[in-house]
């Protein structure tokens, strides 16, 4: 049988001495208020165990109980294979040896959970566009004629916001300054709002910023698409028609 380390024996001895010192004042108080329902031999055994003088009595009683309940093979009670006995030194809580997560989190890894879904969605969109373009022709016009320029000559819808700004400001302001300020504001947005919540009601600043940016360009595109007529002059589409071809 493996010998018990010396530091554990010292720690047990110190614990017994401390328990005996703490039990001495309480023994006098409990002697006068002892419960008459507790048998006297149990009180004597408890007193001897606290003072450390009843070791021999406890061992004798344990040997007597083991002798009366000994197994048929003649070995002592509680022995293992080969007659070895085990002793429990301490009980280690699970929290000290393993990481127990009691708060669930709603985060998953980017790969494969997110990227796999995005890859499947990209394949589905590509297949849809391929089949759709097979049956529906693109709305292309005839070849450009440099002798006959359409009036008004409008940029594609995704550039109509810039074209609309050119009618209001100097080209340097409309083509460089305003778009540059908007892009820089969007780049610094994650550093200005460090809130990590996924709830829209907790992200009021970033939601307001992106909504303002989106609506600003949406309004310019709508004006350039439906409210600009010949000479890129302002018209009402319900009076003069729509001067825009998809």
C-alpha positions as MATLAB code, in Angstrom:
seq = 'XXXXXXXXXXXXXXXXXXXXXXXXXXXXXXXXXXXXXXXXXXXXXXXXXXXXXXXXXXXXXXXXXXXXXXXXXXXXXXXXXXXXXXXXXXXXXXXXXXXXXXXXXXXXXXXXXXXXXXXXXXXXXXXXXXXXXXXXXXXXXXXXXXXXXXXXXXXXXXXXXXXXXXXXXXXXXXXXXXXXXXXXXXXXXXXXXXXXXXXXXXXXXXXXXXXXXXXXXXXXXXXXXXXXXXXXXXXXXXXXXXXXXX';
ca = [
       0.000    0.000    0.000;
       1.278    3.444   -0.875;
       2.548    5.460    2.108;
       0.705    8.682    2.959;
       2.838   11.768    2.205;
       4.346   13.556    5.175;
       2.715   16.912    4.399;
      -0.746   15.313    4.455;
      -0.037   13.735    7.859;
       1.079   17.102    9.248;
      -1.994   18.813    7.839;
      -4.277   16.200    9.421;
      -2.495   16.548   12.787;
      -2.886   20.334   12.702;
      -6.568   19.987   11.855;
      -7.116   17.636   14.825;
      -5.315   19.996   17.196;
      -7.355   22.951   15.987;
     -10.600   21.007   16.323;
      -9.657   19.988   19.878;
      -8.877   23.599   20.796;
     -12.181   24.828   19.361;
     -14.179   22.058   21.028;
     -12.805   22.670   24.542;
     -14.925   25.808   25.300;
     -17.984   24.314   23.666;
     -17.691   21.090   25.712;
     -18.297   22.849   29.001;
     -21.345   24.640   27.599;
     -22.793   21.500   26.070;
     -22.273   19.437   29.262;
     -24.938   21.374   31.110;
     -27.377   21.395   28.182;
     -26.889   17.823   26.939;
     -29.864   16.225   25.334;
     -31.110   13.445   27.659;
     -32.322   11.522   24.606;
     -28.713   10.872   23.419;
     -27.235    7.725   25.011;
     -24.359    8.317   27.387;
     -21.920    6.017   25.550;
     -22.383    8.066   22.366;
     -21.643   11.272   24.252;
     -18.537    9.686   25.748;
     -17.345    8.510   22.339;
     -17.889   11.992   20.828;
     -15.997   13.587   23.700;
     -13.102   11.156   23.352;
     -12.931   11.753   19.582;
     -12.766   15.533   20.044;
     -10.000   15.365   22.595;
      -8.033   12.685   20.681;
      -8.066   10.227   23.600;
     -10.615    7.803   22.202;
      -8.595    6.481   19.309;
      -8.008    3.112   20.942;
     -11.676    2.795   21.882;
     -12.781    3.666   18.339;
     -10.307    1.184   16.842;
     -11.467   -1.545   19.236;
     -15.109   -0.908   18.414;
     -14.328   -0.885   14.687;
     -12.462   -4.197   14.984;
     -15.392   -5.677   16.887;
     -17.859   -4.546   14.201;
     -15.599   -5.863   11.439;
     -15.253   -9.207   13.166;
     -19.003   -9.614   13.414;
     -19.521   -8.648    9.747;
     -16.387  -10.175    8.201;
     -16.791  -11.670    4.725;
     -16.737  -15.450    4.266;
     -13.259  -15.469    2.731;
     -11.752  -14.424    6.030;
     -10.403  -11.063    4.857;
     -11.228   -7.727    6.574;
     -14.308   -5.808    5.467;
     -13.779   -3.269    2.700;
     -10.676   -4.856    1.195;
     -10.054   -4.896   -2.528;
      -8.281   -7.354   -4.791;
      -5.214   -8.830   -3.098;
      -6.266   -7.542    0.318;
      -5.434   -3.881   -0.462;
      -7.431   -1.098    1.159;
      -8.033    2.414   -0.094;
      -8.420    5.668    1.752;
     -10.197    8.784    0.514;
      -7.935   11.767    1.032;
     -10.106   14.583   -0.247;
     -12.985   15.430   -2.547;
     -12.142   17.804   -5.405;
     -14.960   19.952   -6.757;
     -15.561   19.761  -10.480;
     -15.154   23.504  -10.924;
     -11.490   23.394   -9.888;
     -10.412   20.874  -12.542;
     -12.666   21.694  -15.468;
     -14.222   24.737  -17.033;
     -17.952   24.646  -16.386;
     -19.913   27.073  -18.589;
     -23.234   27.876  -17.006;
     -24.123   30.784  -19.325;
     -24.953   29.681  -22.888;
     -23.678   31.801  -25.742;
     -25.267   32.319  -29.147;
     -22.021   32.501  -31.136;
     -20.754   29.971  -33.649;
     -17.569   29.678  -35.680;
     -17.364   31.461  -39.025;
     -16.155   28.268  -40.647;
     -18.001   26.092  -41.413;
     -21.297   27.443  -40.040;
     -21.447   30.833  -41.816;
     -19.254   30.313  -44.880;
     -20.956   27.050  -45.800;
     -24.358   28.783  -45.882;
     -22.982   31.720  -47.882;
     -21.323   29.366  -50.370;
     -24.575   27.478  -50.957;
     -26.460   30.789  -51.326;
     -23.905   32.017  -53.907;
     -24.290   28.793  -55.902;
     -28.078   29.135  -55.837;
     -27.943   32.770  -57.048;
     -25.494   31.875  -59.822;
     -27.715   29.029  -61.009;
     -30.789   31.295  -60.957;
     -29.068   34.032  -62.989;
     -27.763   31.480  -65.495;
     -31.225   29.972  -66.087;
     -32.920   33.390  -66.093;
     -30.493   34.813  -68.689;
     -31.079   31.746  -70.859;
     -34.778   32.528  -71.278;
     -34.885   36.354  -70.894;
     -32.764   38.621  -73.084;
     -31.008   41.633  -71.599;
     -32.726   45.001  -72.416;
     -29.916   46.231  -74.682;
     -30.496   49.075  -77.150;
     -29.093   49.477  -80.621;
     -25.483   50.385  -81.202;
     -24.554   53.881  -80.098;
     -24.739   56.586  -82.767;
     -22.382   59.489  -82.073;
     -24.339   61.678  -84.496;
     -27.498   61.324  -82.424;
     -26.989   61.732  -78.698;
     -30.039   60.881  -76.572;
     -31.513   63.732  -74.591;
     -31.239   63.452  -71.688;
     -28.090   61.373  -71.538;
     -28.272   59.664  -68.164;
     -25.710   57.524  -66.418;
     -26.646   54.048  -65.139;
     -28.838   54.107  -62.068;
     -25.973   53.357  -59.705;
     -24.156   56.516  -60.922;
     -27.206   58.758  -61.116;
     -26.613   59.977  -57.565;
     -23.245   61.439  -58.572;
     -24.731   62.873  -61.749;
     -27.455   64.525  -59.677;
     -24.851   66.017  -57.349;
     -23.009   67.483  -60.339;
     -26.086   69.597  -61.120;
     -25.968   71.121  -57.631;
     -22.279   71.541  -56.711;
     -18.866   72.093  -58.221;
     -17.368   68.885  -59.717;
     -14.678   68.835  -57.008;
     -17.305   68.995  -54.288;
     -19.812   66.627  -55.935;
     -17.345   64.039  -57.243;
     -14.643   63.948  -54.558;
     -15.480   65.736  -51.310;
     -19.027   64.498  -50.567;
     -18.424   60.835  -51.594;
     -15.076   60.827  -49.774;
     -16.590   62.154  -46.545;
     -19.326   59.507  -46.758;
     -16.861   56.655  -47.285;
     -14.567   57.854  -44.488;
     -17.562   58.092  -42.114;
     -18.510   54.506  -42.948;
     -14.926   53.317  -42.394;
     -14.750   54.933  -38.952;
     -18.239   53.750  -37.947;
     -17.020   50.487  -36.278;
     -14.547   52.505  -34.182;
     -17.159   55.069  -33.152;
     -19.732   52.468  -32.119;
     -18.113   49.613  -30.164;
     -21.381   48.128  -28.975;
     -21.250   44.366  -29.610;
     -24.984   43.740  -29.284;
     -26.899   42.090  -32.134;
     -30.196   43.738  -31.204;
     -31.210   46.691  -33.431;
     -32.635   48.653  -30.494;
     -29.176   48.650  -28.879;
     -27.413   49.986  -32.020;
     -29.240   53.274  -32.517;
     -26.159   55.260  -33.545;
     -24.939   52.920  -36.269;
     -28.495   52.286  -37.482;
     -29.151   56.012  -37.812;
     -25.828   56.568  -39.604;
     -26.382   53.838  -42.187;
     -30.041   54.828  -42.719;
     -29.019   58.433  -43.381;
     -26.328   57.351  -45.844;
     -28.688   54.959  -47.673;
     -31.603   57.385  -47.903;
     -29.337   60.214  -49.103;
     -28.226   58.240  -52.163;
     -31.662   56.673  -52.708;
     -33.293   60.100  -52.958;
     -30.649   61.326  -55.432;
     -31.091   58.223  -57.622;
     -34.886   58.575  -57.622;
     -34.692   62.261  -58.589;
     -32.199   61.564  -61.366;
     -34.217   58.622  -62.699;
     -37.766   59.982  -62.752;
     -37.602   63.765  -62.249;
     -35.006   64.754  -64.892;
     -36.120   65.373  -68.458;
     -34.544   66.832  -71.657;
     -31.463   68.864  -70.882;
     -31.443   67.178  -67.466;
     -34.016   69.736  -66.336;
     -36.391   69.036  -63.460;
     -39.785   67.687  -64.622;
     -42.771   65.967  -63.052;
     -43.143   62.420  -64.392;
     -46.954   62.494  -64.118;
     -47.058   65.533  -66.451;
     -44.176   65.105  -68.897;
     -43.522   61.359  -68.732;
     -40.501   59.349  -67.614;
     -37.236   60.016  -69.442;
     -35.437   56.927  -68.254;
     -34.832   53.578  -69.926;
     -33.885   50.482  -67.988;
];
